[in-house]
């Protein structure tokens, strides 16, 4: 059902999700047990939330850029292959 590459990707994805979950759990604990005002804790929590949203956007835009570059490369490869096949078939 899964190829070796799909299985490896799945394992890395799960490992990263566990790491992110552990990081959020530790951050939540440090905010909860910090001896500061509730307003300061809210400020820290907003910072973590905004950082998370920014990181998601960076990863998404990098993925979209890579996908677009791959698409352009595939089109250029197909065009070059067609030109080569036309050149070879002329003889």
PyMOL commands that set and color helices and strands:
alter all, ss='L'
color gray80, all
select helices_A, chain A and resi 4-33+38-90
alter helices_A, ss='H'
color red, helices_A
deselect
rebuild
show_as cartoon
